[in-house]
Amino acid sequence: MPKRNFILIAILLVAGVLLWVQRQNGNGSGTPTNEFEPVRRAYEVIHKSYFKPVDGLDLQQAAVRGMVGELDEFSTYVSPEKAEALTDRVMGQEHGLGLVLDFDGKLDFNGKTVTVVGPVYGSPAHRGGIVAGDRILAIDGKAVSGLDEQAVRKLLTGKIGEEVTLRILTAAGKPGKAGKPKNAKTVRLTHEAFAVETVVGLYRDAKDRWVHQLPDSPSLYYIRITEICPQTPQKLREVLRRCFSQRGESAVRGLVLDLRGNPGGLLVDGVAVTDLFLSKGHIVTIADRSENRRGHNAHNDTPYAKVPLVVLVDEATASAAEIVAGALAANARAVLVGQRTRGKGCVQTMIRLPDDLGQVNLTTAEFFIEQDVPIQRRAGRKSWGIEPQIPVAIPAETRKQLDRRRIAMSVMPAPSEAETDATSKVPRKGFAAAVLVADDAQLYRAAALGQKPKEMAKILKQMRTDIEARQRLREKKLQTKSRRRGEK
């Protein structure tokens, strides 16, 4: 039997079982219907006729994965061994070693190898002394040469408490002769759960603190939100308090909020982040399958409602991060710079399946900005997501290199403030930050705009005009519909 037909039958089978369970829970009846009797018979045929033994659990997982995959591009199935780690990640904890890897590196004596882009700050890899540029030669005694990315990641995956032994060629090491690398070392790491750092700056200073002031503009601040977890609003509030207390609110010229690459998080936390910058206005509307709607509005208790704000977005800005960017733009509170966001305008619910089958992340609602403007990317639609007021594109390869540099600057040992670049009196990491800003076209444009209050005011004024025009058009359409209903 072709594999495609085999999986289809499995999908139908599990669909029948799940529907039966749902009907039992919904109407209190323990009597199943007969409508899936043909599927049960098909399952018996598979067991009797397929030329190999059938693993029931594998079938169930494949069936659920297939069913969920047919719903939309964002609904997913998560196997039991990955469900807990994913749930913890959403809540702000990571599982594992904390290695960010690049599989494009090569060694002349060992063929293809695995290069460390950087360790995640506070992770086992970070505490173990692994730095950007280190290259992994072997994992638990098994050479990585000849292995593909999936095989390497599998070797690096483990449960909390399990140890992994890595053979590392240090960043300063040399290949050596006859395949014997110089400066190679052995590092033993333990899989752990560690906190995800979601609110960061440009680089760390000599005291391991994030620096948020932009080079050449000490009154302009930069904050990057990497993802939105339950602790993110409070962490952001603390960073804002520190930034403003350093110079006083009147001395802060503006803020660049970087949401690029942010996959989002819980809706309530996205609303809370937005609320830090709005004292009034609508944030988002949620619509469920029954078209029931509930809205979230800003509160007037924030001290940061007037600070000039530029928000960076790109095609990987998604979900709750799109709520933040969209709501700030829809209230003419911030100017957006970058590229159109991903268009993940849906609310997802993590649902554990019975009998340790795993977890499904199902789309259970949709959200709208400006009351009726959808964000969700749909088949046939030419528009989705959030469009920036100032489009600035960055080539994929350039973006990759910029990300590598950011990771390195976030964890590399902080040099003494006395250490300077050979051609500059600026401390080395401050010099590197200035170069990073200059090379990052989107950040450079945002920083330049932050230093031009008249230009920003002009853009915001036009945004308010456009918002008012859209509101008048919506009201006109509603009046027309109401009049037509009255005529009927």
C-alpha positions, 0 to 999 in steps of 0.5 A: 500500500502506498505510504500516502494512502496508509497515512490517510487511513490513519488520519481518518481513523484518529479523526473518528476517535477524536470526534467520538471523544468530543461528542461523548464529552459534549453530550454526555452520551457514552454511545458512539455513533456508527458513522466511522464504522468503515474507518474501523474496518479499514484499520483492521484491514491494515493490521491484517494485510500490511506486510510489516507490523503496525505501531499504533502510537506511530500511527496516532501521532502521524494522523494527528500531525496530518490533521492539524497540518491541514488546518492552517500554516500555524496550527501544529502537533507537538510530540510528547517528548517536545511538549513540555519544553515548548510549553516552558519556552512560551513561559520564558524557560529554555531547555538544553545546552544553549548553543546557537550553531552554524552548519556552513563552516569548513575545516581543511583537514576535517571537511564540513564542521559545526561552528558556534555562532554564540552561546545563549547568555546564562546557558550551560554552554555560556557558563562552560566557556564556549564562545563564538567561533568555537568549532565542534569536532565530536559529540560524545566521541562521535565525529561530526564530519559527514553528519547532516544538521539533523543528525548533529542536533539529535546528538545534542538533544537530551533530557534535563540532567543528561550530560554531553561531552564535546570536543571543541576546536577553540576559535583561536585554534588551528587545524594542525597536521595529519588531522590533529587540531591544535588548541582542541579541548574537551567540554562537558555540559549538562542539559538544563532549564534556564531563563530566556532573556527577552529584553536586551540592548546593544551590547554588555559593558565591562560590568556585564550590564546591557548598554541601551544608549545608541552610539553618537546619540546618548539621548537616544535609547535602543531596546530589543525584545527577542520574544514576548513571555510572561516576564517580558512586560515587567522586564521592559518596565525595569529597563525603561525605568533605568534608561529614564532615570539615567538622564531624566525623562526630559533628556531622552530624545527617543527610543528605538524598539526592535521587534525584528525576528520576534516570534511573539508569545502570549496575547495578554503579554503583548497587550501589556507591552503595548500598554506601556507606551499608550495612555489611551486608544484601542489595542486589539480585538479578538474574534472567536469561531462564533464571531464573538468579539472582545477588545483590549484598550490602553490604560492611562497609567503609563509614564512612557506615553509621550516618549518619541518611538520608532519600532523596527519590524521585519518578516519574522515579526509575528503574533503578539509582536505584531499586536505591539507594532500594529497597535502603536502604528494604529494609534499614531504612537510610533513610526515603523521602519523595516519590512512587512510582518509575518501575518500571524494574526491568530490566537493559539491554544495549547491543548494536551491530548489524552493518553500521552499522545502529545499536544496540539497548538490550535488556532482558536481565534483571530485578532484585528487591529483598528477594530476590523483590520485583519493581520492573518495571512490568508490564501488569495489575499494580497495584504497581510501583517503590518506594513511599515511607514518607512520600508527598508530591506536587508538582504538575507545574507547581510541579516544573517551576518548581523545576527551573528554579530549581535549574538557575539556582542551579547555574550563575549567577555566584556573588555576593560573600558580602557581597551580601545580599538586601534583607530578609535578612542571609543571602548572596543565594544562601543566601537563595535556597536557603532559599526553594527548600527552603521551596517544595519540599514534598518537600525541606522534609518531608525536611529537617524529618524529618532534624531530628527523630531520634525521629520518624525512629527510630520510622519505621525501627523500623516498617520493620524490623518490616514487613521481618521480617514479610514475611520470615517470610511468605516462609519460611512459603510456602517451607516449604509448597511444600517440604512439598507437593513431598514429599507428591507 
